[in-house]
């Protein structure tokens, strides 16, 4: 399941208990151990991409690895 935090960013949450703490190494919920499904991950990815596309604008300077001086 996907939540959106107050700033509009998507957050992946457990389908079973709704918590948002995941073990990213195991792709499983910390609370109940439910594995994150590929569908959920794909959905989260899409939501994240959409969010970042919306954020990218004149207001946010690009974070490029530009050498100083
Ligand atoms: Zn859970």
PDB file of the backbone (N, CA, C, O) and the ligand in Angstrom, with CONECT records:
HET     ZN  A 101       1
ATOM      1  N   UNK A   1       0.853  -1.190   0.000  1.00  0.00           N
ATOM      2  CA  UNK A   1       0.000   0.000   0.000  1.00  0.00           C
ATOM      3  C   UNK A   1       0.888   1.238   0.000  1.00  0.00           C
ATOM      4  O   UNK A   1       2.001   1.217   0.526  1.00  0.00           O
ATOM      5  N   UNK A   2       0.400   2.287  -0.578  1.00  0.00           N
ATOM      6  CA  UNK A   2       1.195   3.508  -0.692  1.00  0.00           C
ATOM      7  C   UNK A   2       0.546   4.632   0.098  1.00  0.00           C
ATOM      8  O   UNK A   2      -0.646   4.908  -0.037  1.00  0.00           O
ATOM      9  N   UNK A   3       1.354   5.268   0.919  1.00  0.00           N
ATOM     10  CA  UNK A   3       0.905   6.452   1.642  1.00  0.00           C
ATOM     11  C   UNK A   3       1.560   7.672   1.034  1.00  0.00           C
ATOM     12  O   UNK A   3       2.603   7.576   0.387  1.00  0.00           O
ATOM     13  N   UNK A   4       0.941   8.816   1.245  1.00  0.00           N
ATOM     14  CA  UNK A   4       1.581  10.060   0.837  1.00  0.00           C
ATOM     15  C   UNK A   4       1.762  10.917   2.079  1.00  0.00           C
ATOM     16  O   UNK A   4       0.806  11.197   2.802  1.00  0.00           O
ATOM     17  N   UNK A   5       2.995  11.327   2.314  1.00  0.00           N
ATOM     18  CA  UNK A   5       3.242  12.148   3.494  1.00  0.00           C
ATOM     19  C   UNK A   5       2.829  13.588   3.205  1.00  0.00           C
ATOM     20  O   UNK A   5       2.529  13.927   2.060  1.00  0.00           O
ATOM     21  N   UNK A   6       2.810  14.451   4.248  1.00  0.00           N
ATOM     22  CA  UNK A   6       2.302  15.823   4.077  1.00  0.00           C
ATOM     23  C   UNK A   6       2.990  16.600   2.953  1.00  0.00           C
ATOM     24  O   UNK A   6       2.386  17.502   2.372  1.00  0.00           O
ATOM     25  N   UNK A   7       4.222  16.270   2.645  1.00  0.00           N
ATOM     26  CA  UNK A   7       4.902  16.986   1.568  1.00  0.00           C
ATOM     27  C   UNK A   7       4.582  16.382   0.210  1.00  0.00           C
ATOM     28  O   UNK A   7       5.073  16.854  -0.816  1.00  0.00           O
ATOM     29  N   UNK A   8       3.759  15.339   0.202  1.00  0.00           N
ATOM     30  CA  UNK A   8       3.317  14.753  -1.058  1.00  0.00           C
ATOM     31  C   UNK A   8       4.179  13.609  -1.543  1.00  0.00           C
ATOM     32  O   UNK A   8       3.926  13.035  -2.602  1.00  0.00           O
ATOM     33  N   UNK A   9       5.185  13.280  -0.777  1.00  0.00           N
ATOM     34  CA  UNK A   9       6.070  12.190  -1.180  1.00  0.00           C
ATOM     35  C   UNK A   9       5.430  10.837  -0.853  1.00  0.00           C
ATOM     36  O   UNK A   9       4.871  10.650   0.228  1.00  0.00           O
ATOM     37  N   UNK A  10       5.516   9.919  -1.779  1.00  0.00           N
ATOM     38  CA  UNK A  10       4.958   8.587  -1.530  1.00  0.00           C
ATOM     39  C   UNK A  10       5.807   7.806  -0.547  1.00  0.00           C
ATOM     40  O   UNK A  10       7.034   7.910  -0.530  1.00  0.00           O
ATOM     41  N   UNK A  11       5.121   7.022   0.272  1.00  0.00           N
ATOM     42  CA  UNK A  11       5.829   6.147   1.197  1.00  0.00           C
ATOM     43  C   UNK A  11       5.212   4.768   1.120  1.00  0.00           C
ATOM     44  O   UNK A  11       3.992   4.604   1.136  1.00  0.00           O
ATOM     45  N   UNK A  12       6.070   3.800   1.039  1.00  0.00           N
ATOM     46  CA  UNK A  12       5.604   2.421   0.956  1.00  0.00           C
ATOM     47  C   UNK A  12       5.196   1.949   2.354  1.00  0.00           C
ATOM     48  O   UNK A  12       5.935   2.136   3.321  1.00  0.00           O
ATOM     49  N   UNK A  13       4.041   1.349   2.446  1.00  0.00           N
ATOM     50  CA  UNK A  13       3.580   0.843   3.742  1.00  0.00           C
ATOM     51  C   UNK A  13       3.154  -0.613   3.599  1.00  0.00           C
ATOM     52  O   UNK A  13       2.766  -1.075   2.526  1.00  0.00           O
ATOM     53  N   UNK A  14       3.241  -1.309   4.717  1.00  0.00           N
ATOM     54  CA  UNK A  14       2.921  -2.731   4.737  1.00  0.00           C
ATOM     55  C   UNK A  14       1.445  -2.985   4.435  1.00  0.00           C
ATOM     56  O   UNK A  14       0.570  -2.320   4.988  1.00  0.00           O
ATOM     57  N   UNK A  15       1.177  -3.937   3.567  1.00  0.00           N
ATOM     58  CA  UNK A  15      -0.204  -4.277   3.238  1.00  0.00           C
ATOM     59  C   UNK A  15      -0.932  -4.884   4.431  1.00  0.00           C
ATOM     60  O   UNK A  15      -2.150  -4.760   4.556  1.00  0.00           O
ATOM     61  N   UNK A  16      -0.180  -5.536   5.301  1.00  0.00           N
ATOM     62  CA  UNK A  16      -0.798  -6.251   6.413  1.00  0.00           C
ATOM     63  C   UNK A  16      -1.055  -5.358   7.624  1.00  0.00           C
ATOM     64  O   UNK A  16      -2.176  -5.299   8.128  1.00  0.00           O
ATOM     65  N   UNK A  17      -0.016  -4.662   8.089  1.00  0.00           N
ATOM     66  CA  UNK A  17      -0.178  -3.900   9.326  1.00  0.00           C
ATOM     67  C   UNK A  17      -0.142  -2.389   9.095  1.00  0.00           C
ATOM     68  O   UNK A  17      -0.415  -1.609  10.008  1.00  0.00           O
ATOM     69  N   UNK A  18       0.197  -1.980   7.863  1.00  0.00           N
ATOM     70  CA  UNK A  18       0.147  -0.557   7.548  1.00  0.00           C
ATOM     71  C   UNK A  18       1.332   0.236   8.048  1.00  0.00           C
ATOM     72  O   UNK A  18       1.363   1.456   7.893  1.00  0.00           O
ATOM     73  N   UNK A  19       2.308  -0.424   8.641  1.00  0.00           N
ATOM     74  CA  UNK A  19       3.467   0.312   9.114  1.00  0.00           C
ATOM     75  C   UNK A  19       4.389   0.622   7.940  1.00  0.00           C
ATOM     76  O   UNK A  19       4.323  -0.011   6.886  1.00  0.00           O
ATOM     77  N   UNK A  20       5.237   1.600   8.150  1.00  0.00           N
ATOM     78  CA  UNK A  20       6.079   2.049   7.044  1.00  0.00           C
ATOM     79  C   UNK A  20       7.546   1.731   7.272  1.00  0.00           C
ATOM     80  O   UNK A  20       8.429   2.353   6.682  1.00  0.00           O
ATOM     81  N   UNK A  21       7.794   0.759   8.133  1.00  0.00           N
ATOM     82  CA  UNK A  21       9.181   0.377   8.390  1.00  0.00           C
ATOM     83  C   UNK A  21       9.482  -0.913   7.663  1.00  0.00           C
ATOM     84  O   UNK A  21       8.909  -1.964   7.948  1.00  0.00           O
ATOM     85  N   UNK A  22      10.386  -0.809   6.725  1.00  0.00           N
ATOM     86  CA  UNK A  22      10.752  -1.997   5.968  1.00  0.00           C
ATOM     87  C   UNK A  22      12.235  -2.288   6.082  1.00  0.00           C
ATOM     88  O   UNK A  22      13.075  -1.389   6.129  1.00  0.00           O
ATOM     89  N   UNK A  23      12.516  -3.551   6.123  1.00  0.00           N
ATOM     90  CA  UNK A  23      13.895  -3.990   6.013  1.00  0.00           C
ATOM     91  C   UNK A  23      14.212  -4.013   4.529  1.00  0.00           C
ATOM     92  O   UNK A  23      13.772  -4.903   3.801  1.00  0.00           O
ATOM     93  N   UNK A  24      14.978  -3.029   4.089  1.00  0.00           N
ATOM     94  CA  UNK A  24      15.207  -2.902   2.655  1.00  0.00           C
ATOM     95  C   UNK A  24      16.147  -3.973   2.108  1.00  0.00           C
ATOM     96  O   UNK A  24      16.197  -4.206   0.900  1.00  0.00           O
ATOM     97  N   UNK A  25      16.868  -4.602   2.976  1.00  0.00           N
ATOM     98  CA  UNK A  25      17.719  -5.691   2.508  1.00  0.00           C
ATOM     99  C   UNK A  25      16.876  -6.925   2.197  1.00  0.00           C
ATOM    100  O   UNK A  25      17.108  -7.629   1.215  1.00  0.00           O
ATOM    101  N   UNK A  26      15.897  -7.164   3.057  1.00  0.00           N
ATOM    102  CA  UNK A  26      15.065  -8.362   2.902  1.00  0.00           C
ATOM    103  C   UNK A  26      13.743  -8.062   2.207  1.00  0.00           C
ATOM    104  O   UNK A  26      12.997  -8.975   1.855  1.00  0.00           O
ATOM    105  N   UNK A  27      13.452  -6.745   2.008  1.00  0.00           N
ATOM    106  CA  UNK A  27      12.169  -6.351   1.434  1.00  0.00           C
ATOM    107  C   UNK A  27      11.009  -6.933   2.236  1.00  0.00           C
ATOM    108  O   UNK A  27      10.058  -7.476   1.675  1.00  0.00           O
ATOM    109  N   UNK A  28      11.107  -6.809   3.541  1.00  0.00           N
ATOM    110  CA  UNK A  28      10.042  -7.314   4.403  1.00  0.00           C
ATOM    111  C   UNK A  28       9.753  -6.299   5.501  1.00  0.00           C
ATOM    112  O   UNK A  28      10.611  -5.508   5.895  1.00  0.00           O
ATOM    113  N   UNK A  29       8.510  -6.351   5.980  1.00  0.00           N
ATOM    114  CA  UNK A  29       8.071  -5.443   7.035  1.00  0.00           C
ATOM    115  C   UNK A  29       8.794  -5.749   8.349  1.00  0.00           C
ATOM    116  O   UNK A  29       8.941  -6.912   8.724  1.00  0.00           O
ATOM    117  N   UNK A  30       9.242  -4.707   9.043  1.00  0.00           N
ATOM    118  CA  UNK A  30       9.897  -4.899  10.335  1.00  0.00           C
ATOM    119  C   UNK A  30       8.911  -5.405  11.384  1.00  0.00           C
ATOM    120  O   UNK A  30       9.265  -6.207  12.248  1.00  0.00           O
ATOM    121  N   UNK A  31       7.683  -4.930  11.299  1.00  0.00           N
ATOM    122  CA  UNK A  31       6.688  -5.232  12.327  1.00  0.00           C
ATOM    123  C   UNK A  31       6.172  -6.655  12.238  1.00  0.00           C
ATOM    124  O   UNK A  31       6.182  -7.396  13.221  1.00  0.00           O
ATOM    125  N   UNK A  32       5.718  -7.034  11.042  1.00  0.00           N
ATOM    126  CA  UNK A  32       5.045  -8.327  10.946  1.00  0.00           C
ATOM    127  C   UNK A  32       5.758  -9.296  10.001  1.00  0.00           C
ATOM    128  O   UNK A  32       5.374 -10.459   9.884  1.00  0.00           O
ATOM    129  N   UNK A  33       6.795  -8.804   9.332  1.00  0.00           N
ATOM    130  CA  UNK A  33       7.584  -9.703   8.499  1.00  0.00           C
ATOM    131  C   UNK A  33       7.002 -10.006   7.138  1.00  0.00           C
ATOM    132  O   UNK A  33       7.535 -10.834   6.398  1.00  0.00           O
ATOM    133  N   UNK A  34       5.896  -9.330   6.799  1.00  0.00           N
ATOM    134  CA  UNK A  34       5.287  -9.551   5.494  1.00  0.00           C
ATOM    135  C   UNK A  34       6.216  -9.067   4.384  1.00  0.00           C
ATOM    136  O   UNK A  34       6.744  -7.957   4.446  1.00  0.00           O
ATOM    137  N   UNK A  35       6.407  -9.890   3.390  1.00  0.00           N
ATOM    138  CA  UNK A  35       7.264  -9.509   2.277  1.00  0.00           C
ATOM    139  C   UNK A  35       6.575  -8.462   1.415  1.00  0.00           C
ATOM    140  O   UNK A  35       5.361  -8.492   1.213  1.00  0.00           O
ATOM    141  N   UNK A  36       7.385  -7.535   0.911  1.00  0.00           N
ATOM    142  CA  UNK A  36       6.854  -6.528   0.004  1.00  0.00           C
ATOM    143  C   UNK A  36       6.716  -7.163  -1.374  1.00  0.00           C
ATOM    144  O   UNK A  36       7.663  -7.752  -1.895  1.00  0.00           O
ATOM    145  N   UNK A  37       5.559  -7.039  -1.944  1.00  0.00           N
ATOM    146  CA  UNK A  37       5.349  -7.658  -3.256  1.00  0.00           C
ATOM    147  C   UNK A  37       5.997  -6.823  -4.356  1.00  0.00           C
ATOM    148  O   UNK A  37       6.206  -5.619  -4.206  1.00  0.00           O
ATOM    149  N   UNK A  38       6.305  -7.480  -5.443  1.00  0.00           N
ATOM    150  CA  UNK A  38       6.889  -6.787  -6.589  1.00  0.00           C
ATOM    151  C   UNK A  38       5.931  -5.724  -7.110  1.00  0.00           C
ATOM    152  O   UNK A  38       6.349  -4.659  -7.564  1.00  0.00           O
ATOM    153  N   UNK A  39       4.628  -6.036  -7.034  1.00  0.00           N
ATOM    154  CA  UNK A  39       3.631  -5.064  -7.498  1.00  0.00           C
ATOM    155  C   UNK A  39       3.680  -3.803  -6.649  1.00  0.00           C
ATOM    156  O   UNK A  39       3.608  -2.686  -7.163  1.00  0.00           O
ATOM    157  N   UNK A  40       3.803  -4.001  -5.335  1.00  0.00           N
ATOM    158  CA  UNK A  40       3.860  -2.855  -4.430  1.00  0.00           C
ATOM    159  C   UNK A  40       5.098  -2.013  -4.694  1.00  0.00           C
ATOM    160  O   UNK A  40       5.041  -0.784  -4.704  1.00  0.00           O
ATOM    161  N   UNK A  41       6.210  -2.693  -4.906  1.00  0.00           N
ATOM    162  CA  UNK A  41       7.454  -1.980  -5.182  1.00  0.00           C
ATOM    163  C   UNK A  41       7.361  -1.198  -6.481  1.00  0.00           C
ATOM    164  O   UNK A  41       7.817  -0.058  -6.569  1.00  0.00           O
ATOM    165  N   UNK A  42       6.758  -1.832  -7.498  1.00  0.00           N
ATOM    166  CA  UNK A  42       6.619  -1.171  -8.794  1.00  0.00           C
ATOM    167  C   UNK A  42       5.701   0.043  -8.672  1.00  0.00           C
ATOM    168  O   UNK A  42       5.956   1.095  -9.258  1.00  0.00           O
ATOM    169  N   UNK A  43       4.630  -0.128  -7.899  1.00  0.00           N
ATOM    170  CA  UNK A  43       3.694   0.966  -7.708  1.00  0.00           C
ATOM    171  C   UNK A  43       4.378   2.116  -6.972  1.00  0.00           C
ATOM    172  O   UNK A  43       4.189   3.285  -7.307  1.00  0.00           O
ATOM    173  N   UNK A  44       5.165   1.768  -5.978  1.00  0.00           N
ATOM    174  CA  UNK A  44       5.890   2.770  -5.204  1.00  0.00           C
ATOM    175  C   UNK A  44       6.883   3.512  -6.092  1.00  0.00           C
ATOM    176  O   UNK A  44       7.020   4.733  -6.014  1.00  0.00           O
ATOM    177  N   UNK A  45       7.569   2.753  -6.932  1.00  0.00           N
ATOM    178  CA  UNK A  45       8.524   3.341  -7.867  1.00  0.00           C
ATOM    179  C   UNK A  45       7.859   4.379  -8.767  1.00  0.00           C
ATOM    180  O   UNK A  45       8.362   5.486  -8.962  1.00  0.00           O
ATOM    181  N   UNK A  46       6.706   3.976  -9.307  1.00  0.00           N
ATOM    182  CA  UNK A  46       5.986   4.882 -10.206  1.00  0.00           C
ATOM    183  C   UNK A  46       5.555   6.142  -9.470  1.00  0.00           C
ATOM    184  O   UNK A  46       5.674   7.251  -9.991  1.00  0.00           O
ATOM    185  N   UNK A  47       5.052   5.960  -8.253  1.00  0.00           N
ATOM    186  CA  UNK A  47       4.605   7.104  -7.461  1.00  0.00           C
ATOM    187  C   UNK A  47       5.779   8.030  -7.154  1.00  0.00           C
ATOM    188  O   UNK A  47       5.652   9.254  -7.185  1.00  0.00           O
ATOM    189  N   UNK A  48       6.921   7.416  -6.856  1.00  0.00           N
ATOM    190  CA  UNK A  48       8.118   8.189  -6.537  1.00  0.00           C
ATOM    191  C   UNK A  48       8.604   8.961  -7.758  1.00  0.00           C
ATOM    192  O   UNK A  48       8.978  10.130  -7.657  1.00  0.00           O
ATOM    193  N   UNK A  49       8.596   8.307  -8.896  1.00  0.00           N
ATOM    194  CA  UNK A  49       9.005   8.965 -10.141  1.00  0.00           C
ATOM    195  C   UNK A  49       8.100  10.152 -10.445  1.00  0.00           C
ATOM    196  O   UNK A  49       8.565  11.230 -10.816  1.00  0.00           O
ATOM    197  N   UNK A  50       6.800   9.932 -10.279  1.00  0.00           N
ATOM    198  CA  UNK A  50       5.832  11.002 -10.550  1.00  0.00           C
ATOM    199  C   UNK A  50       6.050  12.165  -9.593  1.00  0.00           C
ATOM    200  O   UNK A  50       5.987  13.331  -9.983  1.00  0.00           O
ATOM    201  N   UNK A  51       6.306  11.828  -8.338  1.00  0.00           N
ATOM    202  CA  UNK A  51       6.536  12.861  -7.335  1.00  0.00           C
ATOM    203  C   UNK A  51       7.777  13.672  -7.669  1.00  0.00           C
ATOM    204  O   UNK A  51       7.766  14.900  -7.590  1.00  0.00           O
ATOM    205  N   UNK A  52       8.843  12.980  -8.042  1.00  0.00           N
ATOM    206  CA  UNK A  52      10.094  13.673  -8.348  1.00  0.00           C
ATOM    207  C   UNK A  52       9.974  14.495  -9.620  1.00  0.00           C
ATOM    208  O   UNK A  52      10.582  15.560  -9.734  1.00  0.00           O
ATOM    209  N   UNK A  53       9.191  14.005 -10.578  1.00  0.00           N
ATOM    210  CA  UNK A  53       8.975  14.760 -11.813  1.00  0.00           C
ATOM    211  C   UNK A  53       8.248  16.057 -11.509  1.00  0.00           C
ATOM    212  O   UNK A  53       8.531  17.095 -12.107  1.00  0.00           O
ATOM    213  N   UNK A  54       7.302  15.989 -10.568  1.00  0.00           N
ATOM    214  CA  UNK A  54       6.557  17.181 -10.188  1.00  0.00           C
ATOM    215  C   UNK A  54       7.428  18.176  -9.434  1.00  0.00           C
ATOM    216  O   UNK A  54       7.269  19.390  -9.564  1.00  0.00           O
ATOM    217  N   UNK A  55       8.340  17.642  -8.653  1.00  0.00           N
ATOM    218  CA  UNK A  55       9.190  18.492  -7.820  1.00  0.00           C
ATOM    219  C   UNK A  55      10.223  19.234  -8.638  1.00  0.00           C
ATOM    220  O   UNK A  55      10.588  20.368  -8.330  1.00  0.00           O
ATOM    221  N   UNK A  56      10.691  18.572  -9.695  1.00  0.00           N
ATOM    222  CA  UNK A  56      11.750  19.173 -10.480  1.00  0.00           C
ATOM    223  C   UNK A  56      11.233  20.401 -11.200  1.00  0.00           C
ATOM    224  O   UNK A  56      10.367  20.304 -12.070  1.00  0.00           O
ATOM    225  N   UNK A  57      11.749  21.523 -10.848  1.00  0.00           N
ATOM    226  CA  UNK A  57      11.322  22.759 -11.472  1.00  0.00           C
ATOM    227  C   UNK A  57      12.338  23.834 -11.195  1.00  0.00           C
ATOM    228  O   UNK A  57      13.411  23.557 -10.658  1.00  0.00           O
ATOM    229  N   UNK A  58      12.008  25.073 -11.559  1.00  0.00           N
ATOM    230  CA  UNK A  58      12.943  26.182 -11.359  1.00  0.00           C
ATOM    231  C   UNK A  58      13.270  26.403  -9.888  1.00  0.00           C
ATOM    232  O   UNK A  58      14.340  26.913  -9.558  1.00  0.00           O
ATOM    233  N   UNK A  59      12.350  26.019  -9.000  1.00  0.00           N
ATOM    234  CA  UNK A  59      12.543  26.285  -7.580  1.00  0.00           C
ATOM    235  C   UNK A  59      13.614  25.382  -6.975  1.00  0.00           C
ATOM    236  O   UNK A  59      14.271  25.761  -6.005  1.00  0.00           O
ATOM    237  N   UNK A  60      13.792  24.198  -7.539  1.00  0.00           N
ATOM    238  CA  UNK A  60      14.765  23.292  -6.952  1.00  0.00           C
ATOM    239  C   UNK A  60      15.987  23.163  -7.856  1.00  0.00           C
ATOM    240  O   UNK A  60      15.901  22.615  -8.955  1.00  0.00           O
ATOM    241  N   UNK A  61      17.110  23.663  -7.393  1.00  0.00           N
ATOM    242  CA  UNK A  61      18.336  23.596  -8.178  1.00  0.00           C
ATOM    243  C   UNK A  61      18.797  22.145  -8.350  1.00  0.00           C
ATOM    244  O   UNK A  61      18.655  21.330  -7.438  1.00  0.00           O
ATOM    245  N   UNK A  62      19.334  21.839  -9.497  1.00  0.00           N
ATOM    246  CA  UNK A  62      19.799  20.470  -9.722  1.00  0.00           C
ATOM    247  C   UNK A  62      20.969  20.131  -8.808  1.00  0.00           C
ATOM    248  O   UNK A  62      21.845  20.958  -8.558  1.00  0.00           O
ATOM    249  N   UNK A  63      20.963  18.924  -8.329  1.00  0.00           N
ATOM    250  CA  UNK A  63      22.057  18.491  -7.473  1.00  0.00           C
ATOM    251  C   UNK A  63      23.054  17.735  -8.333  1.00  0.00           C
ATOM    252  O   UNK A  63      23.013  16.509  -8.440  1.00  0.00           O
ATOM    253  N   UNK A  64      23.934  18.485  -8.930  1.00  0.00           N
ATOM    254  CA  UNK A  64      24.916  17.864  -9.815  1.00  0.00           C
ATOM    255  C   UNK A  64      26.263  17.795  -9.112  1.00  0.00           C
ATOM    256  O   UNK A  64      26.583  18.624  -8.260  1.00  0.00           O
ATOM    257  N   UNK A  65      27.016  16.824  -9.475  1.00  0.00           N
ATOM    258  CA  UNK A  65      28.323  16.678  -8.860  1.00  0.00           C
ATOM    259  C   UNK A  65      29.333  17.611  -9.516  1.00  0.00           C
ATOM    260  O   UNK A  65      30.281  17.175 -10.169  1.00  0.00           O
ATOM    261  N   UNK A  66      29.102  18.901  -9.325  1.00  0.00           N
ATOM    262  CA  UNK A  66      29.956  19.889  -9.979  1.00  0.00           C
ATOM    263  C   UNK A  66      31.145  20.223  -9.086  1.00  0.00           C
ATOM    264  O   UNK A  66      30.959  20.576  -7.921  1.00  0.00           O
ATOM    265  N   UNK A  67      32.312  20.122  -9.591  1.00  0.00           N
ATOM    266  CA  UNK A  67      33.504  20.416  -8.759  1.00  0.00           C
ATOM    267  C   UNK A  67      33.564  21.891  -8.391  1.00  0.00           C
ATOM    268  O   UNK A  67      33.209  22.752  -9.196  1.00  0.00           O
ATOM    269  N   UNK A  68      34.013  22.180  -7.175  1.00  0.00           N
ATOM    270  CA  UNK A  68      34.096  23.560  -6.731  1.00  0.00           C
ATOM    271  C   UNK A  68      35.420  24.171  -7.157  1.00  0.00           C
ATOM    272  O   UNK A  68      36.461  23.514  -7.189  1.00  0.00           O
ATOM    273  N   UNK A  69      35.337  25.458  -7.483  1.00  0.00           N
ATOM    274  CA  UNK A  69      36.461  26.254  -7.987  1.00  0.00           C
ATOM    275  C   UNK A  69      37.065  25.726  -9.273  1.00  0.00           C
ATOM    276  O   UNK A  69      38.015  26.309  -9.795  1.00  0.00           O
TER     277      UNK A  69
HETATM  278 ZN    ZN A 101       3.681  -5.212   8.528  1.00  0.00          ZN
END
